[in-house]
Amino acid sequence: MQEPFRIKVVEPLRRVTREERERLLAEAGLNLFAVPAESVSVDLLTDSGTSAMSDRQWAGLMMGDESYACSRNFYHFRDTIRDIFGYPIVIPTHQGRAAEHLLFSSVLKSGDVVPGNTHFDTTRANIEHQGAEARDLVIDEGLDPSCLHPFKGNLDPLKLDRTIREVGRERVPLVMLTVTNNSGGGQPVSLANVRAVREVCDRHGVPLIFDACRFAENCWFIREREPGCAQRSVKVIARELFSHGDGCTMSAKKDALVNIGGFLALKNEGWAEKIRNLLILVEGFATYGGLAGRDLEAIAIGLTEVLDEDYLAYRVGQVAYLGGLLDEAGVPIVKPVGGHAVYLDARAFLPDVPQSQFPGQALVVALYREFGIRAVEIGSLMFGHRDPKTGEWVFPKLDLVRLAIPRRVYTNEHMRYVAESVIALHRERGRLRGLRIIWEAPALRHFTARLEELVRP
Ligand code: F0G
């Protein structure tokens, strides 16, 4: 589908030579988080905070009311969220992980377990920061990169029921459902699954909280794929989805089409007072939460724009276009293609590189060195850890490379360049080498780790 917008402002891309990229990689310790963005040709590191805002959103910035308390924009922000999500309590935060931090530090205690489909890295880290355990209970199909299940983000209700029974209700303060399931391949969760999860939660009296980062893309998939939903609007689907929950955290940097912002929304007052007190301590007053009035305005407008169905058809269509080109050429990708990214299956791409040598990161390094494309590893570098009891390395089931597509930023010609580059790399895959870590931080190591290439035997 053609882009449902025309381009009013452009940002030039610099040409970067292979020699320069080679030097930058060496300086960065083969970590793409340390490569200057100006030296990247197509930046697919993340779809987070990288959206192009619309003319209306830019106009909204000029309408910012920068009063400390109860600014006009807060009411627009709050009412838009109430309208779409249906949760009356709306707490702005400066981004998604701040909402997670506020929620988890207010409701978790050491030894608790938080079941979810697949927790994103910041969510997991924030849960673990409280001494609690983040437990991933995605359906088995979600762990098989080639299985064509339409809702591979679903949380397995049986596994959930078993988990709550095993650990005991008193140790499960909430269940977290991430839509779409980012770490599991950007895969959607169905309405039927949300209802089933809700039933299990009700049976045990456990609240259900959504991680709503990519809710519009998730609801688009529901409309496209779930029986009986084709005639419903994405907004109506979103209303139903969230009606089954007790609240949500959201990074507005995704489906609110802005460069910064987030929020926490709740159905009832239960946890809200404690959270607001903490908010004032660490983020800001309850009506701005670390954001400027103009940011709140841009979010309110973005949340409305993201539900435009021409936009969603184009958005999900562009990601599918890239995935289709790769799939046709025999490049192993996670299928079906998710909502915000195409995920390369690095273990299948580089079968000779064991997980202990970070096949995903090896691909990420080669993509940048050869083609100036920046992607992100979601695999053994991000999630690999030593078992605290045995000291053995534990690796995630999937080693993925995410090509995340910023919203409204790149054209399909950029997507074609990316596809041709990945296909060329796939042909040359025998030349790629594994990596080893030479320095790492104790938590979220993928952001700052330094690595080196292993010498071929
Ligand atoms: N939850 C999910 C599912 C996410 O994908 C992210 C961020 C967050 C929470 C945290 O939000 O960045 O605003 O603090 N994901 C980004 C990504 C970083 O690249 O996928 P944040």
Boltz pocket constraint, residues with backbone or C-beta under 6 A from the ligand:
constraints:
  - pocket:
      binder: B
      contacts: [[A, 45], [A, 46], [A, 47], [A, 48], [A, 94], [A, 95], [A, 96], [A, 97], [A, 98], [A, 120], [A, 122], [A, 123], [A, 178], [A, 180], [A, 182], [A, 211], [A, 213], [A, 250], [A, 251], [A, 252], [A, 253], [A, 261], [A, 262]]
      max_distance: 6.0
